[in-house]
Amino acid sequence: MRAVLSSVGALLVSAAILLAGGGLLSTLIAVRAEIEGFPLFAIGLISSFYFAGFIVGCVYTPRLVKNVGHVRVFAALSSLIGACVLAHVLFIHVPVWIVLRFATGFGFAGLYILIESWINEQAPNEQRGQILSIYRMVDLAAVTAGQFMLTLYDPSDFALFSVVAICVCLAIFPISLSTSKAPIAVTNTSLNLKKLIRTSPLAVMGCFAVGLANGSFWGMAPVFVQMLGHPIVMVSIFMSVVIACGAVLQWPVGFLSDNFGRREILIAMSIGACAGGVFLYLFAPLSANVMLLGGVFYGVFAMQVYGLSAAHANDRAEPDEFVAISGGLLLIYGIGSVIGPSIAPIIMSAFGPSAMFAFTACVHALLAVYAVFRVTQRAAPDESADYVTMPRPRSMALILRTDPRNIIKRKRKPKTPKL
């Protein structure tokens, strides 16, 4: 284990710096847009275009890597993101920010793919689960640190954008000097959405619902906290609470789904997320403490739905269908993430900031109803694939390379001894 960690140490350092900057940027964009007086619909649209760029980045990054290699693509995308981040304070206009967020989403998708695929190539099959657990710990710690960096400077100034740009630039340094062998790029994923829907309609609806609800959360939750009249530091605390609580429950929920059934636990998580949304809608305006309690409630349940949906789809997949199914689920999630942040601001404008969580509650309630319907239509598979925890879906590379059956499939065949 020590040898493996030493080989991926530089990659983990780059990932931590990049994730901290990315975590800060996503919250900072929403906060600064509110300060600048952007309409709620415009703020949601800016968030939607980030996810649109992210989808495109997942599709095209492997092609770039195939042409020029991992390190060059990493440096190029980091430069693109750094320029986009600084351009936000030079051109404070909604159309410009939409374009910048699209380009930023494209860049971050590529960087995540590069880092995660690199880590997976360095991790032996028998230790991959442990290495990925360490990576997820780095993920959580870095994103949480990014939320608290929001309090370092005044968001209405340029300094925080400079901090993000510095983080992105510094992330190039460790990975560029790493002596680890560059991984083989994932360059061929054939998507068949019709077959995916036939294989697991519940998984498709689950990933779409996650995109609608959690896409709205990532894009509009900072604005929600600000509109309730709380200071910037409370934005950091609220976002961190939801992220941390969602991550802590990943393993217990995975254990329950392995032993009691994916659909039953998915129904329970959806009902819990619905209740958390209703709680925030009704009581978040009362006080900061009540809002944070609602954040705990929401994070515990809502952040589990994607992993459960993906595991349910994989339970019904043949080994040679894994790439197509996983890529399709990511695409469905991305579509939901584009739509959700566009709908939530309209609801918030009409019914108040807390109405965003009324929207997420409706999404989760409909998912729970549909899951109950699916239970009556088809029996559960006899065997279940191991549950793989994912704090939030982020790149196609990680999803394609962490499923246990994919790990088995990637094991090298023993060499035939020479006579």
N, C-alpha and C positions, 0 to 999 in steps of 0.2 A: 504493500500500500504506500509506503514512504517513497519508493522509487516512482510509482505512478504519480503521486502528488507532486514530486519534484519536476516531473516531465510536463505537467499541466499547470504548474504554479504561475508561470508568466501569463498563461491564458486566463486563469482565474483573477489575477490582478487586473488585467485589461478589462475583463467582464465586470468586475466590481466598479471600476472607475466609470465605465460606459453606462452601466445600469444606474449608478448614482446620478449621473448627468441627465440620463433619459427620464428618470423618475422626477427629478426637479423640473425638467422642461415641460412635461405634460401638465403638471399642476400650475407652473408659472404662466403658461400660455392662457389658461382659463382665467387666472387671477388678473393678469395684465389686461386681457380683453375686457373684463368687467370694469377695471379702473378707467380704461380708455372710452367707456361708454358704448361699446359695440352692442348692437341688439342681440337678444338671447338667441334668436334664430341664426344669426351670423356666427355666434360662438359655437353653436352646435354644428353648423356647416363646416367650420374650420376643423373641428374634431373629426367629422365624417371623412373629410379629405385626407386626414392623416391615415386612417384605416384603409382608404382606397389606395393610397400610395404604398401602404404596407403589403397589400395583396399583390400589387404589381411587382414589388421588390422580391417577394417570395418566389414569383414565377421566373423573373429575369436574372436574378443574381447567379444561379448556377451557370447560366450561359456566359456571364461575364467571367466567372471563375475559370470556366473551361478555356476561355480565350487568353487570359493574361495571368492567371494564378491567384492564390489566396491573398498573399501579402499585398500585392498591388491593388487588388480590389478593396481590401480593408483600408489602405491608405487613401484611395480615391473616394470611397464612401464617407470616410471620416472627414475629409476635406469638404465634401459637399454639405454634410450636416453642419460643420463648423461655420461655413459661409452662410447657410440658411438661418442658423441661430442668431448670428450677429445682424443679419439683414432685417430681422424682426424689429429692431429698435431704430433702423434707418428709414424704414418704409412702413409706417403704422397706418395701414389701410386694409380693409377686409379682403378685397380681391387678391392683394399681394400676399397676405397671410395664408389664404387658402392655397395658393401655389406653393408657398414655402412649406406648409405643413404636408402637402402631398409629397414634395421632394424629401422632406425629413422622414416621413413614414417609409418611403422607398429605401432611404439610406439605412435606417435602423433595422429594417427587415434583413437587409443584406449583412449587416454587421453581426446580428444575432445568429444568422445562419452560419457564418464563418466561424465564430467562436464556438458555438455549440457542436458543430460537426467536427471541429478540430479536437475538442475535448473528448468526444465520443470515439474518435479514431485512436486516441492515446490510451483510453481505458480498456483493459482486458475484459473479456466477456464475463468472467467470474467476479469481477470487481466493479462492473459498470453501474450497478444499482447504488453502491456506496459512493462512487465518484459523483454520480448525478445528484445524490442527496446532499453532498457537500456543495455542489454547484447551486442547488436550490436554496441552501442556507445563505450562500453569497448573494444570490438574487434577492432574497427577502431583506437581508441586512442592508444591501446597497440601495434598494428602492426606498426603504424606510429612511435611510440617511438622507437621500435626496429630498424627501418630503420636509425634513427638518432644516435643510439648507435654505429653504424658502425664507427663513427668518434672519438670515445673515445680513441681507441688505433690503432696502426699500424696493418692492416689486415695480414701483412706478419709475424706477431709474434703470440705467443700462447694466448695472453691476451684475445682477443675477444671470443675465444672458451671457455675460462674459465668463461667469463661473461655469456655465454649461459648456461653452465653447472650449474652455480650458480643459474640462474633464474629457471631452471628446478627443481633443488633441493629445492629451496625456495617455489616453487608452491606446494610441498607436505605438507608443514607445515599447512597452513590455512585449507585445506580440510580434513586433517587427524584429526584435533582437532574440526571439525565442529560437532555440535549437531544435525544437520538436519538429518532427516530420509533418509536412502539410498533408491534410487528409484528402481522400478521394471525394470529389464533389458529387452531390446528388443531382444528376442532370436529366433524369427521365422519370416522370411521374404521370402516368396516364389516368386521367380523371374520367369517371363514368357516373354522373350524378343520378341517372335513371336507375342504374344497378344499385347504387348506394341507397336510394330511397326504398327500393324493393328489399334490400338486405336488412335495413333497420330504419324504418320511418321515424321511430321515436328518437333515435340518435340525431337524425337530421333536424327534427323539431327542437330537440334540446340544445344543439349548437346554435341554431338560429335564435332561440330565445336568449341564450347567453349573450350573443352579439347585441341583441336589442337592449337588454337590461344592463349588462356590464359595460357595453359601449357607451351607453348614456351616463353611467356612473363615472367612468374615467374622464369623460369630456365635460360633464356638467356639475359633478359633486363639489368642486371648489367654488363654483359660482353659487351653488345652493347655500353653502356655508356663509359666503360673503353677503348674500341677499338677506340672510337672517340677522345680519348686523354684527357678526362675530369678527374679531381681529384676524389678521393673517396667520398668526401662530395657531389659531384654532383650525384653520384649513389643514395645516401640517399634521396636527394631532388627529383630526378626524380621518384623514386619508390613511395615516399610519395604523390607526386602530383597526380599520376595515381590512387592510392588507394583512396585518399580523394575525388577526383572528381567523381569517380565511386560510392562512397557511398552516396554523397550528392544528386545525381539524382535518387536514388532508389525510394523514395516515389513519386515524380512527375511522373516518368515513370509508376509506378504502378497505379496511379490514371488515367493516360491517357489510359492505357490498359484496365482498368475496364470500361471505358466509351466509348472508340472508337474501341475496338477490339484488341485482343492479336496479331493476325497475322499482322495487319496493322502497329502496333507499333513495332513489331519484324522486319518487313521489313525496317522501318525507322531507327531503331537502327543498323541493319546490314549494311545498306548503309552508315550511319554515321561512324561506326567503320571501314568500308572499306576506306572511305575518310580520316579518321584519320591515318590509316596505310600508305596510299599513301603520305600524308603530311609528316609523319616521314621519309619515304623512300627517298623522294625528297629533303627535306629541313633540316632535323635534323643535318646533318654535317656542316651546315652554322655557327651555334653559339649555345651556351648553352641556351639562351633565346628562340630561335626558337624551340629547342628540347623540352623545358619545355612546350611551347605552344602546341606542338604536343602531349605531354603527357596528357595535359588537354583534348584535343580533343579526344584522344583515350580512356581515362578513362571514360569520360562522356557516350560514346556509347557502348564500348565493354563490360563493366562490367554489363550491363543490360540484356544481351542475355540469360544467364542461367535462371534467375528468370522468364522471359517471356516464355521461352520454358517449364519450369516446370509447370507454371500456365496454359498454353495452354493444356498440357497433362491432368492436373487435371480437366479442364473444361469438358472433355469427359469421365472422369472416373466415374464408379459407386462407391458408398461409400465403398464397401467391396474390391475394387481393389486398394485402395490408397497405401497400403504398397508395393504391388508388383510393381506398376508403379513408385513410388518414388525411391525404391531400384534399379530398372532397369535403371532409368535415371542417378543415381549416377554411376552405373557400366559403362554406355556408356560414361559418362564424364571422368571416370578414364581411359578407353581405349584410348580416344583421348589424354589425358594428358601424356600417356606413349609414344604415337607415335609422337606428336608434337615436343617435345624437341629433338627428334632424327633426325627430318627432318630439323629443323631450322638451326642447326650448319652447315649442308652441304651447304645450300643456302648461309649462311653468308660467308663461306670459298670461295665460288665460285664468289660471287657478292658483297661482302663487308658487314660490320656490319649492315647497314641500311636495307639490303635486308630481314632481319627477318620480318620487318613490311610490306614488299611487300608480303611475305608469308601470314601473317595474313590478309592482305587486300584481297588476292585471296580467302581465306577461307570464309571471311564474304561476299564477292561478290557472291560466289557460294551459300551461305546460303540464301541471299536475292533473288536470281533467283529461288531457289527451293521453297521459301515461296510464291513468286508470283504464281508459278505453282500450289501450293497446294490450294491457294485461288480460282483458277478456277475449282478445282476438287471437293470441298466439302464445303457446307455452314457452317458458324460458328454456334456453339451451341446457343440455345435460352437463356440459363442462364450461367453466368460465376461465377466460384468460386472466392473468394476474393484473390487478389494478395498478396503474401508473399515475403517480401524483403529478399534477401540473398546476402551480399556483395561478397561472393565467396563460392561455395559449399565446404564443409569441412568434415562433417561427416553424416553418415546415420541417426544417432539418431536425430539430429536437423531437418533434412528434414522430417523424418517420424512423428515427434511429433508437428510440428508447423502449418501444414495445417489446416485451419478452420474446414473442415469436419472431420478431425481426432480428433480435440478437441471436437467436438460435440459427436462423437462416443465414446469418452473416458469419457464422463460425467457419474457420478455414478447414478444408478437408485435409486430413493427415497425408503427408507426402508418402508415396510408395517407396519403400526402401530399395536401394539399388542392390542388385545381385552381384 
